[in-house]
Amino acid sequence: MTKALPKKILLAAALCATVLASAQTPIESEGLLVIEVESIDSGSRFTLESSVAGYKGTGYFRGNANMFNIGGVGKLAYPFEIANSSTYQFAFRSRIGEGTSNTDSNDTFIRLVDSEGNPVIPVANQNVTTTGSWYKVYMNHAGDWSHQASNKDNDPHSLSWVLEAGNMYALEMSVRSKNHLVDRLILWDINQYNLANKLTGKQPNEAAFDKLTVSVPPPRDNVIHFGDITVPDEIYIILDAVYEWQAARLEPHNNQSIIGWKHAAFYTGVMDLFHKAGNQKYVDLLSNISVDHNWTMLEVNQALWRHADNHLMGETYINLHIEDGEQDPVQVAHVNSIFNRMIAEPWEGRRLYKWCDALFMSPPVWAQLASLNNDDKYLQELDELWWDATDFLYNTEWNLYYRDGSYIGDVEANGNPVFWSRGNGWVIGGLVRVLNYMREDWTGRQQYIDLFVDMAKRIKDIQMASGGWASSLVYPERFGFETEVSGTSFFVYGLAWGINNGILDKAVYGPVVEKGWLEMNYNLNADGSISNIQTVGKEPQPNDDQVAKREYGYGAFILAGLEMIDYYGDEAVGEWAGFPVYDQDGQNWSDTDSFMGWLEVTASPYVYSQAVDGWIFINEEDAAQTNGSWAYFFKD
């Protein structure tokens, strides 16, 4: 079943560097443009705050210097697009931030520039340019927020500009008075609205201004390079393109072999892609790498055998070992020896996994080894390590993990804790993989599920309007509400997995993963490369323009896409031997997972007989009553 997917609208205007911003550009709608100042970073001459009550959005900017005669210091640029040609008047929502005088701490420089960065001259109205092309805009209202925005001293007038449809502009703001608080920037079509006196800019209609809602970017529906992102068969094409791009570029970097964590995170996605799609090329790539490296995990001078980052390759080795019919013990010998040594020479979890990324790198291997060796001692060790590390790094108020101990107590400019997107993505991904490998009846399993649900709710609540998640999770404006794709991919992976496994409510979380998946594909390029994956790091940082040496992000993208295949699978039309049946173009298919994989289900009553180790035909009534075998027939 093919679902219709709308086309993306891309803005083609080329803005100069002074106008560019990382956030998606809002568009004037019905004669209004309302911008929260905190939609971009505060820069050097403004400070983001949220302590003075009554602000809109998530905070306001305070001018932190006096620059009365120099416009442009600490300049901030807010790009936008005009949809309807007209004359637009300006106001800001601001407040005097210190003292009771109406004339102190009450003004900020404003100007408007076109797509080339050239100042646009305001409508002639006795406007006074203070310096260069900058205009002082002030208010004379102490003790409260106000939309008063006047320009000329002692004879106040407003700023307004004639703006043309289809053009890109930017409102620019720079500091003038220390302690002037600015909350919003507003433009309105003077022919449609009477929000303030058109001549003087005085007597604003405060009630009408306060009812305005923030302008949002236009819908950013995805350019589909490889197929419809809502159709499972076409998602495979997308994921294969991502695989091919990255597989052709597996080179050591940052002093790390291609069996280090950066590459091994990609291999987790490739292994799962093999399990789902069955293409031998995926497992051939991994097998060749494993043989070339003698099935060993990294050990630097024998000193880093405990290091969680070096354990991630063990997950691939174990999965390849299980797939291999011969199951040569050499394939898992080094993994077993390292993890057995960790049991024999134990460390506390907060020491062994002292950074939250580690919870993706090492814990899933413990769960795998418990199954591989049929020994719960590995799950017991996992429990002790995981929950001790969690007790150290997990913030129970926010339901998010600090990246490591150095960030505990650290805060962003908006007063919120520092929570790194990919760091928490590693944790949610680690939870999913632990739960995938952990046996269903393990006594401690529910505690992991409870943690997953608590994190999922917070992740849902802090998703940005674009569908992505910011590098700084609870200070998204720090880098202009810019999507960071590796963290976003892990969150989509985790939340979609939760839906597919009946842990999260699809009605609640479905819109979240759909928006996230669309945003991920917005950052997918036509050659299979992915943009806006943060480089290797440990804290919130802005994205760069590189697409290479981000193997972990490609792995996360594939993992998320595989869950979206299940998410977008058609609703079950029946059941076969306890497995859901799906209609695919008039044929019935059932996914039996590890039992027999995908099978075409017919009305013929066959049964799998353990006695003959194969399928035999029997009467339908006998098949339905067969005990301990699998009936191969479709039941409405």
C-alpha positions as CSV (number, residue, x, y, z in Angstrom):
1,M,0.0,0.0,0.0
2,T,1.6,3.3,-1.1
3,K,0.9,6.3,1.0
4,A,0.9,9.7,-0.6
5,L,3.8,11.9,0.4
6,P,3.7,15.7,-0.2
7,K,6.5,17.5,-2.0
8,K,9.0,19.7,-0.3
9,I,9.1,23.4,-0.7
10,L,12.6,24.7,-0.8
11,L,13.6,28.3,-0.5
12,A,16.0,29.2,-3.3
13,A,17.1,32.6,-2.2
14,A,20.8,32.9,-1.6
15,L,21.4,34.9,1.6
16,C,24.8,36.3,2.5
17,A,26.6,35.2,5.7
18,T,25.1,38.0,7.8
19,V,21.6,36.7,7.1
20,L,22.1,32.9,7.3
21,A,20.8,31.1,10.3
22,S,20.8,27.4,11.1
23,A,17.1,27.4,12.1
24,Q,14.7,26.8,9.3
25,T,13.4,30.2,7.9
26,P,9.9,31.3,9.0
27,I,7.6,32.8,6.4
28,E,5.2,35.7,6.8
29,S,1.6,34.5,6.8
30,E,-1.6,36.5,6.5
31,G,0.4,39.7,7.0
32,L,2.1,38.7,10.2
33,L,5.6,37.7,11.3
34,V,6.3,36.9,14.9
35,I,9.8,35.8,16.0
36,E,11.0,34.7,19.4
37,V,14.4,36.3,19.9
38,E,15.7,33.0,21.4
39,S,15.2,31.2,18.2
40,I,18.9,31.8,17.5
41,D,22.0,31.9,19.8
42,S,22.3,35.1,21.9
43,G,25.8,35.9,20.7
44,S,28.3,37.9,22.7
45,R,26.3,41.1,23.6
46,F,23.0,39.6,24.7
47,T,22.3,37.1,27.4
48,L,19.5,34.5,27.3
49,E,17.4,34.7,30.5
50,S,14.1,33.5,31.9
51,S,14.0,35.0,35.4
52,V,11.8,38.0,34.7
53,A,8.2,36.8,34.6
54,G,5.8,37.4,31.7
55,Y,8.0,36.5,28.8
56,K,6.8,34.6,25.8
57,G,8.4,31.4,24.5
58,T,11.3,30.0,26.5
59,G,13.1,33.2,27.5
60,Y,14.3,36.7,26.4
61,F,17.6,38.4,25.7
62,R,19.2,41.0,28.0
63,G,21.6,43.5,26.5
64,N,24.8,43.2,28.4
65,A,26.7,46.3,27.3
66,N,26.1,50.0,26.5
67,M,26.9,50.8,22.9
68,F,25.0,54.1,22.4
69,N,26.9,55.4,19.4
70,I,28.0,52.2,17.7
71,G,25.4,50.1,15.9
72,G,26.1,46.5,14.9
73,V,27.9,45.3,18.0
74,G,26.8,41.8,18.9
75,K,24.6,41.7,15.8
76,L,21.9,39.0,15.6
77,A,20.2,38.2,12.3
78,Y,16.7,36.7,11.9
79,P,16.0,35.7,8.3
80,F,12.4,35.4,7.0
81,E,10.5,35.2,3.7
82,I,7.6,37.5,2.7
83,A,4.6,35.8,1.0
84,N,2.5,39.0,0.5
85,S,3.8,42.3,-0.8
86,S,2.9,45.3,1.5
87,T,4.1,47.8,4.0
88,Y,5.1,46.2,7.2
89,Q,5.5,48.0,10.5
90,F,7.9,46.9,13.2
91,A,7.5,46.4,17.0
92,F,9.4,44.4,19.6
93,R,8.1,43.1,22.8
94,S,10.5,44.4,25.4
95,R,11.0,45.6,28.9
96,I,13.2,47.9,31.0
97,G,15.4,45.4,32.9
98,E,16.9,47.5,35.6
99,G,15.6,50.6,37.5
100,T,12.4,52.5,37.4
101,S,13.3,55.2,35.0
102,N,11.3,55.3,31.7
103,T,14.4,56.4,29.7
104,D,17.2,54.1,31.0
105,S,17.8,50.5,29.7
106,N,15.1,51.0,27.2
107,D,16.5,50.7,23.6
108,T,18.1,48.4,21.1
109,F,19.4,48.9,17.6
110,I,17.3,47.5,14.7
111,R,17.7,47.4,11.0
112,L,16.3,45.3,8.1
113,V,18.5,43.9,5.3
114,D,17.7,42.2,1.9
115,S,19.0,38.8,0.7
116,E,22.4,40.3,-0.2
117,G,22.8,41.9,3.2
118,N,22.1,45.4,2.0
119,P,20.1,47.7,4.4
120,V,16.6,48.4,3.4
121,I,15.6,52.0,3.9
122,P,12.5,52.5,6.0
123,V,9.4,54.2,4.7
124,A,10.0,58.0,5.1
125,N,8.5,59.0,8.4
126,Q,11.0,61.3,10.0
127,N,13.1,58.3,11.0
128,V,16.4,59.0,12.5
129,T,19.4,56.7,11.7
130,T,21.6,56.7,14.8
131,T,24.8,55.5,13.2
132,G,25.4,54.0,9.8
133,S,22.2,52.1,8.8
134,W,21.1,51.2,12.4
135,Y,18.0,52.7,14.0
136,K,17.6,53.2,17.7
137,V,14.2,51.7,18.8
138,Y,13.0,52.5,22.3
139,M,10.1,52.2,24.7
140,N,9.1,54.4,27.6
141,H,7.2,52.1,29.8
142,A,8.8,50.9,33.1
143,G,7.6,47.9,35.2
144,D,6.1,45.7,32.5
145,W,6.5,44.2,29.1
146,S,5.4,46.4,26.2
147,H,5.1,46.5,22.4
148,Q,5.9,50.2,22.3
149,A,8.7,50.6,19.6
150,S,9.5,54.2,18.7
151,N,12.4,55.7,16.8
152,K,12.8,59.5,17.0
153,D,13.4,61.1,20.4
154,N,10.8,63.7,21.6
155,D,8.9,63.1,18.4
156,P,8.3,59.4,18.3
157,H,7.8,57.6,15.0
158,S,7.8,54.0,14.0
159,L,9.9,51.9,11.6
160,S,8.2,50.3,8.6
161,W,9.4,49.0,5.3
162,V,7.9,48.1,1.9
163,L,8.5,44.4,1.4
164,E,8.0,42.3,-1.7
165,A,6.5,38.8,-2.0
166,G,8.9,35.9,-2.6
167,N,11.9,37.8,-1.3
168,M,14.1,36.9,1.7
169,Y,15.0,39.5,4.3
170,A,16.4,39.6,7.8
171,L,15.7,41.6,10.8
172,E,18.9,42.5,12.5
173,M,19.3,43.5,16.1
174,S,22.4,44.8,18.0
175,V,22.9,46.0,21.5
176,R,22.5,49.6,22.5
177,S,21.4,49.8,26.2
178,K,22.6,47.5,28.9
179,N,19.7,45.7,30.6
180,H,17.1,46.3,27.9
181,L,15.1,43.1,27.7
182,V,13.9,42.0,24.2
183,D,11.4,39.1,24.0
184,R,9.9,39.1,20.5
185,L,10.3,40.8,17.1
186,I,7.1,41.5,15.1
187,L,6.2,42.7,11.6
188,W,2.7,43.3,10.5
189,D,0.9,44.4,7.3
190,I,-0.4,47.9,8.1
191,N,-3.1,47.5,5.6
192,Q,-4.5,44.5,7.4
193,Y,-3.9,45.2,11.1
194,N,-4.1,48.2,13.4
195,L,-1.8,46.9,16.1
196,A,-0.1,50.3,16.8
197,N,-0.4,53.8,15.5
198,K,0.9,53.8,12.0
199,L,2.6,57.2,12.3
200,T,4.0,57.3,15.8
201,G,4.4,53.7,16.9
202,K,2.9,54.7,20.2
203,Q,-0.2,53.3,21.9
204,P,0.2,49.7,21.0
205,N,-2.8,47.4,21.4
206,E,-1.1,45.2,24.0
207,A,-4.0,42.7,24.2
208,A,-4.0,42.1,20.5
209,F,-0.2,41.8,20.4
210,D,-0.1,39.3,23.3
211,K,-2.5,37.0,21.4
212,L,-0.2,36.7,18.4
213,T,1.4,33.3,17.9
214,V,4.9,32.6,16.7
215,S,5.5,32.3,13.0
216,V,6.5,28.8,12.0
217,P,8.6,27.6,9.0
218,P,6.7,26.4,6.0
219,P,6.1,22.6,5.8
220,R,9.4,21.0,5.0
221,D,8.3,17.8,3.3
222,N,11.0,15.6,2.1
223,V,12.7,15.4,-1.3
224,I,12.5,11.7,-2.0
225,H,15.8,10.6,-3.5
226,F,15.3,6.8,-3.4
227,G,11.6,6.2,-2.8
228,D,8.6,6.8,-0.6
229,I,9.7,7.0,3.0
230,T,6.4,5.5,4.2
231,V,6.5,2.3,2.1
232,P,8.6,-0.6,3.6
233,D,9.9,-1.9,0.3
234,E,11.1,1.6,-0.7
235,I,12.7,2.2,2.8
236,Y,14.9,-0.7,2.0
237,I,16.2,1.2,-1.1
238,I,16.9,4.2,1.1
239,L,18.8,2.2,3.6
240,D,20.8,0.3,1.0
241,A,21.9,3.7,-0.5
242,V,23.1,4.8,2.9
243,Y,24.9,1.5,3.3
244,E,26.6,1.7,-0.1
245,W,27.8,5.3,0.5
246,Q,29.3,4.5,3.9
247,A,30.6,1.0,3.1
248,A,32.7,2.4,0.3
249,R,34.4,4.8,2.8
250,L,35.5,2.5,5.7
251,E,38.9,3.9,6.5
252,P,40.7,4.3,9.8
253,H,40.6,7.8,11.2
254,N,41.3,9.6,14.5
255,N,43.9,7.0,15.4
256,Q,41.3,4.3,15.4
257,S,41.0,1.1,13.4
258,I,37.9,0.2,11.5
259,I,36.9,-2.1,14.3
260,G,36.7,0.8,16.8
261,W,33.4,2.2,18.1
262,K,32.8,4.7,15.3
263,H,32.8,2.0,12.7
264,A,31.3,-0.7,14.9
265,A,28.2,1.4,15.4
266,F,27.7,1.3,11.6
267,Y,28.1,-2.4,11.7
268,T,25.2,-2.8,14.1
269,G,23.0,-1.2,11.5
270,V,24.4,-3.4,8.7
271,M,23.9,-6.6,10.7
272,D,20.3,-5.7,11.4
273,L,19.9,-4.8,7.8
274,F,21.1,-8.3,6.9
275,H,18.7,-9.8,9.3
276,K,15.8,-7.9,7.8
277,A,16.7,-7.8,4.1
278,G,18.7,-11.0,3.8
279,N,21.2,-9.6,1.3
280,Q,24.4,-11.6,1.6
281,K,26.6,-8.6,0.7
282,Y,25.9,-7.1,4.1
283,V,27.2,-10.1,6.1
284,D,30.0,-10.6,3.6
285,L,31.3,-7.1,4.4
286,L,31.2,-7.8,8.1
287,S,32.7,-11.2,7.8
288,N,35.6,-10.0,5.8
289,I,36.4,-7.2,8.3
290,S,36.2,-9.7,11.1
291,V,38.5,-12.2,9.5
292,D,41.0,-9.5,8.6
293,H,41.1,-8.5,12.3
294,N,41.2,-12.0,13.7
295,W,37.9,-11.7,15.5
296,T,39.5,-9.5,18.1
297,M,38.3,-6.3,19.8
298,L,40.7,-3.4,20.1
299,E,43.3,-3.5,22.9
300,V,45.7,-0.6,22.9
301,N,48.9,-1.9,24.5
302,Q,46.8,-4.3,26.5
303,A,45.7,-1.3,28.5
304,L,42.2,-0.7,27.2
305,W,40.7,-4.2,27.4
306,R,38.0,-2.8,29.8
307,H,37.2,0.2,27.6
308,A,33.5,0.1,26.6
309,D,34.2,1.7,23.2
310,N,36.3,-1.3,22.3
311,H,33.6,-3.8,23.2
312,L,31.0,-2.7,20.5
313,M,32.7,-4.8,17.8
314,G,32.0,-7.8,20.0
315,E,28.3,-7.5,19.2
316,T,29.0,-8.0,15.5
317,Y,31.3,-10.9,16.1
318,I,28.6,-12.7,18.2
319,N,25.9,-12.1,15.6
320,L,28.1,-13.3,12.8
321,H,29.0,-16.4,14.9
322,I,25.3,-17.2,15.3
323,E,24.7,-16.8,11.6
324,D,27.6,-19.0,10.7
325,G,26.6,-22.7,10.3
326,E,29.9,-23.9,11.5
327,Q,30.0,-21.6,14.5
328,D,33.8,-21.6,14.9
329,P,34.6,-20.9,18.6
330,V,37.4,-18.6,17.4
331,Q,34.8,-16.1,16.3
332,V,33.8,-15.3,19.9
333,A,36.8,-16.4,21.8
334,H,38.2,-12.9,22.4
335,V,34.8,-11.5,23.3
336,N,34.3,-14.3,25.9
337,S,37.8,-13.8,27.3
338,I,37.5,-10.1,27.8
339,F,34.0,-10.2,29.4
340,N,35.0,-13.1,31.6
341,R,38.0,-11.2,32.7
342,M,35.8,-8.2,33.6
343,I,33.8,-10.5,35.9
344,A,36.9,-11.9,37.5
345,E,38.4,-8.4,38.0
346,P,35.3,-6.3,38.5
347,W,34.9,-2.5,38.5
348,E,31.9,-0.5,39.6
349,G,29.5,0.6,36.9
350,R,30.1,4.3,37.5
351,R,33.8,3.7,36.9
352,L,33.6,1.2,34.0
353,Y,30.7,3.1,32.2
354,K,31.5,6.6,33.5
355,W,30.3,8.3,30.3
356,C,26.7,7.6,29.0
357,D,27.8,6.6,25.5
358,A,29.3,3.5,27.0
359,L,25.8,2.1,27.7
360,F,25.4,1.5,24.0
361,M,28.9,0.1,23.5
362,S,29.2,-2.7,26.0
363,P,26.0,-3.7,27.8
364,P,24.3,-5.3,24.8
365,V,27.2,-7.7,24.6
366,W,26.6,-8.9,28.2
367,A,23.0,-9.8,27.2
368,Q,24.2,-11.6,24.1
369,L,26.7,-13.6,26.0
370,A,24.1,-14.7,28.5
371,S,22.1,-16.3,25.6
372,L,25.2,-17.5,23.7
373,N,26.6,-19.3,26.8
374,N,23.3,-20.0,28.5
375,D,24.6,-18.4,31.6
376,D,22.8,-15.8,33.6
377,K,26.0,-14.6,35.3
378,Y,26.4,-12.2,32.3
379,L,22.9,-10.7,33.0
380,Q,23.7,-10.4,36.7
381,E,26.9,-8.5,35.9
382,L,25.0,-6.3,33.4
383,D,22.5,-5.4,36.0
384,E,25.1,-4.4,38.5
385,L,27.0,-2.3,36.0
386,W,24.1,-0.6,34.3
387,W,22.2,0.5,37.4
388,D,25.4,1.7,39.2
389,A,26.3,3.8,36.1
390,T,22.7,5.0,35.9
391,D,22.6,6.0,39.6
392,F,25.7,8.2,38.8
393,L,24.6,9.8,35.5
394,Y,20.8,9.8,35.3
395,N,18.9,12.9,36.3
396,T,15.5,11.6,37.6
397,E,13.9,15.0,37.3
398,W,14.6,15.3,33.6
399,N,14.7,11.6,32.8
400,L,17.9,12.2,30.8
401,Y,21.5,11.2,31.3
402,Y,24.5,13.5,31.8
403,R,27.2,12.7,29.3
404,D,29.7,12.2,32.2
405,G,30.3,13.4,35.7
406,S,31.9,16.7,34.6
407,Y,28.5,17.9,33.4
408,I,26.6,17.2,36.6
409,G,25.5,20.6,37.9
410,D,26.5,22.4,34.8
411,V,23.8,24.5,33.2
412,E,23.1,26.1,29.8
413,A,22.5,29.9,29.3
414,N,18.7,29.3,29.8
415,G,19.3,27.7,33.2
416,N,18.6,24.1,32.1
417,P,21.1,21.3,32.6
418,V,23.4,20.3,29.8
419,F,22.0,17.2,28.1
420,W,23.7,16.1,24.9
421,S,21.6,14.7,22.1
422,R,23.8,11.9,20.9
423,G,24.8,10.9,24.4
424,N,21.2,10.3,25.3
425,G,20.7,8.7,21.9
426,W,23.4,6.2,22.8
427,V,21.5,5.3,26.0
428,I,18.1,4.9,24.3
429,G,19.8,2.8,21.6
430,G,21.6,0.8,24.2
431,L,18.4,0.1,26.1
432,V,16.7,-1.2,22.9
433,R,19.6,-3.5,22.1
434,V,19.9,-4.8,25.6
435,L,16.1,-5.6,25.6
436,N,16.4,-7.2,22.2
437,Y,19.0,-9.6,23.4
438,M,17.8,-10.1,27.0
439,R,15.6,-13.1,27.6
440,E,11.9,-12.3,28.1
441,D,11.7,-13.8,31.6
442,W,14.8,-12.2,33.1
443,T,13.7,-10.9,36.5
444,G,15.2,-7.5,36.0
445,R,13.8,-6.9,32.6
446,Q,10.9,-4.7,33.6
447,Q,13.2,-2.2,35.3
448,Y,14.9,-1.5,31.9
449,I,11.5,-1.1,30.3
450,D,10.4,1.4,32.9
451,L,13.6,3.4,32.3
452,F,12.9,3.3,28.6
453,V,9.3,4.5,29.0
454,D,10.4,7.4,31.3
455,M,13.1,8.5,28.8
456,A,10.8,8.1,25.9
457,K,8.3,10.5,27.4
458,R,10.9,13.2,27.9
459,I,12.3,12.7,24.4
460,K,8.8,13.1,23.0
461,D,8.2,16.3,24.9
462,I,11.4,18.0,23.7
463,Q,11.1,17.2,20.0
464,M,11.4,20.4,18.0
465,A,8.8,21.6,15.5
466,S,11.0,20.4,12.6
467,G,10.7,16.9,13.8
468,G,14.3,16.7,14.9
469,W,16.2,17.0,18.2
470,A,18.8,19.6,18.9
471,S,22.4,18.9,19.9
472,S,21.6,20.6,23.3
473,L,18.4,18.8,24.1
474,V,16.8,21.3,26.5
475,Y,18.4,24.4,25.1
476,P,17.6,24.0,21.4
477,E,17.9,27.7,20.6
478,R,21.6,27.5,21.5
479,F,22.4,26.6,17.8
480,G,19.3,28.0,16.2
481,F,17.0,25.0,16.7
482,E,19.3,23.0,14.3
483,T,18.6,19.3,14.0
484,E,21.4,17.0,15.0
485,V,20.9,13.8,12.9
486,S,22.7,11.1,14.9
487,G,20.8,11.8,18.1
488,T,17.6,12.2,16.1
489,S,18.2,8.9,14.4
490,F,18.7,7.1,17.7
491,F,15.6,8.7,19.2
492,V,13.5,7.6,16.2
493,Y,15.0,4.2,16.4
494,G,14.1,3.9,20.1
495,L,10.6,5.3,19.9
496,A,9.7,3.3,16.8
497,W,11.0,0.2,18.5
498,G,8.8,0.9,21.5
499,I,5.8,1.3,19.3
500,N,6.5,-1.8,17.3
501,N,7.0,-3.9,20.5
502,G,3.8,-2.7,22.2
503,I,5.6,-0.7,24.9
504,L,4.6,2.8,23.6
505,D,1.2,3.9,22.5
506,K,1.2,4.4,18.7
507,A,-1.5,7.1,18.9
508,V,0.8,9.2,21.2
509,Y,4.2,8.4,19.8
510,G,3.4,7.7,16.2
511,P,3.3,11.4,15.1
512,V,6.7,11.8,16.9
513,V,8.5,9.1,15.0
514,E,6.8,10.1,11.7
515,K,8.0,13.7,12.0
516,G,11.5,12.5,13.1
517,W,11.8,10.1,10.2
518,L,10.8,12.8,7.8
519,E,13.4,15.2,9.3
520,M,16.1,12.5,9.0
521,N,15.3,12.0,5.3
522,Y,15.4,15.8,4.8
523,N,19.1,15.5,5.7
524,L,19.7,12.6,3.4
525,N,21.5,13.5,0.2
526,A,21.0,12.2,-3.3
527,D,24.3,10.2,-3.2
528,G,23.4,8.4,0.1
529,S,25.4,10.6,2.3
530,I,23.9,12.3,5.4
531,S,24.2,15.9,6.5
532,N,24.1,17.4,9.9
533,I,25.7,14.6,11.9
534,Q,27.7,16.1,14.7
535,T,31.3,15.2,14.6
536,V,32.9,13.1,17.3
537,G,32.5,14.9,20.6
538,K,31.1,14.7,24.1
539,E,28.8,17.8,24.4
540,P,26.4,20.0,22.4
541,Q,28.1,21.5,19.4
542,P,26.9,23.0,16.2
543,N,26.9,20.9,13.1
544,D,29.5,21.3,10.3
545,D,29.2,20.7,6.6
546,Q,31.0,17.4,6.5
547,V,29.3,14.1,5.7
548,A,32.3,11.8,6.0
549,K,33.9,10.2,9.1
550,R,30.5,9.9,10.7
551,E,30.0,6.1,10.6
552,Y,28.1,6.0,13.8
553,G,25.4,8.4,12.4
554,Y,25.0,6.1,9.3
555,G,24.5,3.1,11.6
556,A,21.9,5.0,13.6
557,F,20.1,6.1,10.5
558,I,19.9,2.4,9.3
559,L,18.7,1.2,12.7
560,A,15.9,3.8,12.7
561,G,14.9,3.0,9.1
562,L,14.6,-0.7,9.9
563,E,12.2,0.1,12.7
564,M,10.2,2.4,10.4
565,I,9.8,-0.5,8.0
566,D,8.0,-2.4,10.7
567,Y,6.1,0.8,11.8
568,Y,4.8,1.4,8.2
569,G,4.0,-2.2,7.6
570,D,0.3,-2.6,6.8
571,E,-2.1,-3.6,9.7
572,A,-2.3,-7.3,10.2
573,V,-5.1,-8.9,8.2
574,G,-5.1,-12.2,10.1
575,E,-2.9,-14.6,12.0
576,W,-0.9,-17.7,11.1
577,A,0.3,-20.0,13.8
578,G,0.4,-17.1,16.3
579,F,2.2,-14.7,13.9
580,P,0.5,-11.6,12.4
581,V,-0.2,-11.8,8.7
582,Y,0.1,-8.8,6.4
583,D,-1.4,-8.2,2.9
584,Q,1.2,-7.3,0.4
585,D,-0.3,-6.6,-3.1
586,G,-3.0,-9.3,-2.6
587,Q,-0.7,-11.9,-1.1
588,N,-0.5,-12.9,2.5
589,W,2.9,-12.8,4.3
590,S,3.8,-13.5,7.8
591,D,7.0,-12.4,9.6
592,T,7.9,-15.3,11.9
593,D,11.1,-13.6,13.0
594,S,13.8,-16.1,14.0
595,F,11.5,-19.1,13.4
596,M,11.3,-19.2,9.6
597,G,11.6,-15.5,8.6
598,W,9.1,-14.1,6.1
599,L,6.8,-16.7,4.7
600,E,4.1,-16.5,2.1
601,V,1.0,-17.8,3.8
602,T,-1.5,-19.8,1.7
603,A,-4.7,-21.7,2.6
604,S,-3.0,-25.0,2.2
605,P,-2.8,-26.8,5.5
606,Y,0.8,-27.7,5.9
607,V,2.5,-28.3,9.2
608,Y,6.2,-28.2,10.2
609,S,7.0,-31.6,11.7
610,Q,9.8,-31.9,14.2
611,A,9.9,-35.6,13.5
612,V,10.9,-35.2,9.8
613,D,12.4,-31.8,10.2
614,G,10.3,-30.4,7.3
615,W,6.9,-29.5,6.0
616,I,4.2,-32.1,5.5
617,F,0.6,-31.9,4.2
618,I,-2.1,-32.9,6.6
619,N,-5.8,-32.3,6.9
620,E,-6.8,-28.9,8.1
621,E,-8.6,-30.1,11.2
622,D,-5.5,-32.1,12.2
623,A,-3.3,-29.1,11.5
624,A,-5.4,-26.9,13.7
625,Q,-5.1,-29.4,16.5
626,T,-1.4,-30.2,16.1
627,N,0.4,-29.7,19.4
628,G,3.9,-28.5,19.5
629,S,4.2,-27.9,15.7
630,W,3.5,-25.0,13.4
631,A,0.4,-25.1,11.2
632,Y,1.0,-23.5,7.8
633,F,-2.4,-22.1,6.9
634,F,-4.1,-18.8,6.9
635,K,-6.8,-18.1,9.5
636,D,-9.1,-15.1,9.0
